[in-house]
Amino acid sequence: MWRYRETIPIHREASILSMNEGFTPLEEITFDGLRAFVKLDYLFPTGSYKDRGATVLMSKMKEWGVQEVVEDSSGNAGCAVAAYCAKAGIGCEIFVPQTTSSEKTVQIRAYGATLRKVRGSRERTAEAAWKAASRIPYASHCWNPFFLHGTKTFAFEVWEQMDWKAPDVLVLPVGHGTLFLGVSIGFEELREAGMIKRIPRLVGVQSASCAPLYRAFKKGWTEPRFVEKKETLAEGIAIAEPVRGRQILEAVRRTNGEILVVTEVEIRTALKEMGRKGHFIEPTAAATIAGLKKYLRKRRKGETVVSTLTGTGLKSIGKML
């Protein structure tokens, strides 16, 4: 990932924390004869694409001389931040909802982080982290812009792997939008540099059980409004109040994109189908694939479509059982 060093806002080489993350394979895949490409981002060191953001964010924290951080997460971002904190020797507290998969909480603890489980919603977890951030720097994957300068490398990799061309459409998960917005930034930087002529259409995928962005998009709102979250397999994108909701909706409309929703049945079906294709992914990643399948059935003729497998199934074995 650090092959794109000159685009990443870290000033000192000695500050860079890397575990050789990135440049994941781009694999061709078909559903009922319909072709697309998927990035295998579950192959990152901690098992999810969140390492893209964590390597940059924690490198910046190291550059600033930070000794301890706090972060809140539904799981994967907490794992990533904890891992890079361990590599840097930076202490960290990770706040997660009480319902977070045990596999993810075990992983967070394995890196030596202090785990704080919070009863109640994902939003309650964020509130608890905010309080802790009054005394400890906040390494938030949602709020801190340096995280997005890591996830934007997804765009650079796709462009390079497709022979220096941009795809027509990207189908991506969207909860807080850390990958979605990073990809938007990445392709915008490529366009500004004259490397591509236009930014791909951005298509977001949400679970029907928690879809504030889908609702706002359909109603033409400029920002999402709070929704009651129902139980969903896709815990990683079940965000009732996305903090960058306005920016996400702007990115969708600016690229003439859209937001799709998928049901729990569609998520389970996609999860099993990807297993039969040799990919053991977590349910949140399967939600994206369910959305990809939905988009492919109505895509425009000749479009090149790229999506992603965001997290390994080893993170959610209990839930899948």
C-alpha positions in Angstrom: 0.0 0.0 0.0 2.9 2.4 0.8 3.9 2.2 -2.9 1.7 5.3 -3.1 3.8 7.0 -0.4 3.9 10.4 -2.1 0.1 10.7 -1.9 -0.1 9.9 1.8 0.3 12.8 4.3 3.0 11.4 6.5 6.1 13.7 6.7 8.8 11.4 8.2 9.7 8.0 6.8 10.6 6.8 10.3 7.0 7.4 11.4 5.6 4.8 8.9 4.1 1.8 10.6 3.6 -1.0 8.0 3.0 -4.7 8.0 3.3 -5.0 4.2 -0.5 -4.4 4.0 -2.2 -3.7 0.7 -2.2 -4.4 -3.0 -4.7 -7.2 -2.5 -5.7 -9.4 -5.5 -8.3 -8.2 -7.9 -10.2 -11.3 -8.9 -12.8 -11.8 -11.6 -16.0 -13.4 -10.4 -19.4 -14.3 -12.0 -22.9 -14.6 -10.8 -25.4 -16.2 -13.1 -23.1 -15.4 -16.0 -22.7 -11.7 -15.0 -19.1 -10.7 -14.6 -17.5 -8.4 -12.0 -14.2 -8.0 -10.2 -13.7 -8.1 -6.4 -10.8 -6.9 -4.3 -9.8 -9.6 -1.7 -9.4 -7.1 1.2 -10.0 -9.8 3.8 -6.4 -10.8 3.2 -5.0 -7.8 5.2 -2.9 -8.6 8.3 -5.9 -8.2 10.8 -8.4 -9.7 8.4 -10.2 -6.6 7.1 -9.7 -3.6 4.9 -9.6 -1.4 8.0 -5.8 -1.9 8.0 -5.7 0.6 5.1 -6.8 3.4 7.3 -5.1 2.2 10.5 -1.6 2.1 9.0 -1.9 5.8 8.0 -3.7 7.0 11.1 -1.4 5.4 13.6 1.7 6.4 11.6 0.4 10.0 12.0 -0.1 9.4 15.7 3.4 8.1 16.0 4.7 11.2 14.1 2.9 13.4 16.6 4.5 11.6 19.5 1.2 10.3 20.9 1.6 7.8 23.7 -2.0 6.5 24.1 -5.2 6.5 22.0 -8.9 5.7 22.3 -11.1 4.3 19.6 -14.7 3.0 19.3 -15.7 0.4 16.8 -18.1 -2.4 15.9 -15.0 -4.6 15.8 -12.8 -4.5 12.7 -11.5 -1.0 13.1 -10.8 -1.7 16.7 -8.7 -4.7 15.7 -6.8 -2.7 13.1 -6.0 0.2 15.4 -5.0 -2.2 18.3 -2.7 -4.0 16.0 -0.9 -0.9 14.7 -0.7 0.5 18.3 1.0 -2.7 19.3 3.5 -2.3 16.5 4.2 1.3 17.5 4.2 0.7 21.3 1.3 3.0 21.7 -1.3 2.2 24.4 -4.9 2.0 23.4 -8.4 1.6 24.8 -11.0 0.1 22.3 -14.7 0.6 23.0 -17.1 -1.9 21.4 -20.8 -2.7 21.7 -21.5 -5.5 24.2 -22.9 -7.5 21.2 -19.6 -7.4 19.2 -18.5 -10.8 17.9 -16.4 -12.6 20.5 -13.8 -13.4 17.8 -13.1 -9.7 17.3 -12.9 -8.9 21.0 -10.5 -11.8 21.5 -8.4 -10.4 18.6 -8.4 -6.9 20.1 -7.2 -8.2 23.5 -4.5 -10.3 21.8 -2.8 -7.1 20.6 -2.6 -5.9 24.2 -5.3 -3.3 24.0 -7.7 -2.5 26.8 -11.1 -3.6 25.8 -14.2 -1.7 27.0 -17.6 -3.3 26.3 -20.5 -0.9 26.3 -24.1 -1.9 26.8 -26.6 -0.5 24.3 -26.3 0.8 20.8 -23.3 1.5 18.6 -24.1 5.2 19.2 -23.8 4.6 23.0 -20.4 3.1 22.4 -19.3 6.2 20.5 -20.5 8.4 23.4 -18.4 6.4 25.8 -15.3 6.8 23.6 -16.0 10.6 23.4 -15.9 10.8 27.2 -12.6 8.9 27.3 -11.2 11.2 24.6 -11.4 14.1 26.9 -8.1 12.7 28.4 -6.7 10.5 25.6 -6.2 11.4 21.9 -9.1 10.1 19.8 -7.9 7.7 17.0 -11.3 7.6 15.4 -11.7 5.8 12.0 -14.9 7.7 11.5 -13.8 11.3 12.4 -10.1 11.4 11.8 -9.3 12.3 8.1 -6.0 10.5 8.1 -7.9 7.2 8.1 -9.5 8.2 4.8 -6.1 8.9 3.3 -5.4 5.2 3.9 -8.6 3.8 2.5 -8.2 6.0 -0.6 -5.4 3.6 -1.7 -8.2 1.1 -2.7 -8.8 3.4 -5.6 -5.1 3.6 -6.6 -4.8 -0.2 -6.5 -7.9 -0.8 -8.7 -6.6 1.8 -11.2 -3.2 0.2 -11.3 -4.5 -3.4 -11.5 -6.9 -2.5 -14.3 -4.0 -1.2 -16.5 -4.2 2.4 -15.3 -7.9 2.7 -16.1 -10.9 3.4 -13.8 -13.8 1.0 -13.7 -17.3 2.3 -14.6 -18.9 1.4 -11.3 -17.8 0.6 -7.7 -20.2 -1.3 -5.4 -19.1 -0.8 -1.8 -20.4 -1.3 1.7 -21.5 1.9 3.5 -22.0 2.3 7.3 -19.9 5.2 8.5 -18.5 5.3 4.9 -14.7 5.0 5.7 -14.0 3.0 2.6 -16.7 4.6 0.4 -15.4 8.2 1.1 -11.7 7.1 0.9 -12.4 5.6 -2.6 -14.1 8.9 -3.6 -11.1 10.8 -2.5 -8.7 8.5 -4.3 -10.4 8.7 -7.6 -10.8 12.4 -7.3 -7.0 12.8 -6.7 -6.4 10.6 -9.8 -8.8 12.8 -11.9 -7.1 16.0 -10.6 -3.7 14.6 -11.5 -5.0 13.9 -15.1 -4.6 10.1 -14.7 -8.3 9.5 -15.4 -11.0 11.5 -17.1 -13.9 10.7 -14.7 -14.7 9.2 -11.3 -16.6 5.9 -11.4 -20.2 5.8 -10.3 -20.3 5.0 -6.6 -22.9 2.5 -5.4 -23.4 2.0 -1.7 -24.9 -1.1 0.0 -26.8 -1.1 3.3 -28.7 -3.7 5.3 -32.4 -3.2 5.1 -32.4 -3.6 8.9 -30.4 -0.4 9.3 -30.5 1.9 6.2 -30.5 5.6 7.1 -28.4 6.5 4.0 -30.7 4.5 1.6 -33.7 6.3 3.1 -32.1 9.7 2.8 -31.1 9.0 -0.8 -34.5 7.9 -1.8 -36.2 10.9 -0.2 -33.8 13.3 -1.6 -32.5 14.5 1.8 -29.1 16.2 2.1 -28.2 14.2 5.2 -29.6 11.1 6.9 -31.9 11.0 9.9 -31.8 8.6 12.8 -33.4 5.2 12.2 -34.3 2.4 14.6 -31.7 -0.3 14.1 -33.0 -3.9 13.9 -30.9 -7.0 14.4 -28.8 -7.8 11.3 -26.0 -10.2 10.4 -24.1 -7.2 8.8 -22.9 -5.6 12.1 -20.1 -3.7 10.5 -22.5 -1.4 8.5 -25.3 -1.2 11.0 -24.8 2.5 11.7 -28.0 4.3 12.7 -26.3 7.8 12.6 -23.4 7.9 10.2 -21.2 10.9 11.2 -20.2 11.7 7.6 -23.7 11.0 6.2 -23.9 14.3 4.3 -20.5 13.7 2.6 -21.5 10.2 1.7 -24.8 11.3 0.0 -22.9 14.1 -1.8 -20.4 11.6 -3.2 -23.2 9.3 -4.4 -25.0 12.1 -6.2 -21.8 13.7 -7.5 -21.0 10.5 -9.3 -24.6 9.7 -10.4 -24.5 6.7 -8.1 -27.1 5.1 -5.9 -27.6 3.3 -2.6 -29.0 -0.2 -2.5 -30.4 -2.3 0.4 -30.3 -6.0 1.0 -32.3 -8.3 3.2 -31.1 -10.8 5.8 -32.1 -13.6 3.5 -30.1 -12.1 0.6 -27.1 -11.7 3.0 -27.3 -15.3 4.1 -27.6 -16.5 0.5 -24.6 -14.5 -0.6 -22.6 -15.8 2.4 -23.2 -19.4 1.4 -22.6 -18.7 -2.3 -19.2 -17.1 -1.7 -18.2 -20.0 0.4 -18.9 -22.3 -2.5 -16.7 -20.0 -4.6 -13.8 -20.5 -2.1 -14.1 -17.3 -0.1 -14.9 -17.5 3.6 -16.0 -14.0 4.4 -17.9 -12.4 7.3 -21.6 -11.5 7.0 -21.0 -7.8 6.5 -18.8 -8.6 3.5 -21.6 -10.9 2.2 -24.0 -7.9 2.4 -21.8 -6.1 -0.1 -21.9 -9.2 -2.4 -25.7 -9.3 -2.1 -25.7 -5.7 -3.3 -23.3 -6.5 -6.1 -25.6 -9.2 -7.4 -28.5 -6.9 -7.2 -26.7 -4.2 -9.2 -25.3 -6.6 -11.8 -28.9 -7.7 -12.7 -29.7 -4.1 -13.8 -26.3 -2.7 -14.9 -25.8 -0.9 -18.1 -24.4 -2.8 -21.1 -20.6 -3.1 -21.2 -20.0 -1.6 -17.7 -16.9 -2.7 -15.8 -18.0 -3.2 -12.1 -15.6 -3.6 -9.1 -16.6 -4.6 -5.6 -14.8 -5.9 -2.5 -14.6 -8.7 0.1 -14.0 -6.6 3.2 -13.5 -9.1 6.1 -12.7 -12.7 6.8 -15.2 -15.1 8.1 -12.9 -16.1 10.9 -14.1 -12.9 12.6 -17.8 -14.0 12.9 -17.8 -17.8 13.3 -20.1 -17.7 16.3 -22.7 -15.5 14.5 -22.6 -17.7 11.5 -23.0 -20.9 13.6 
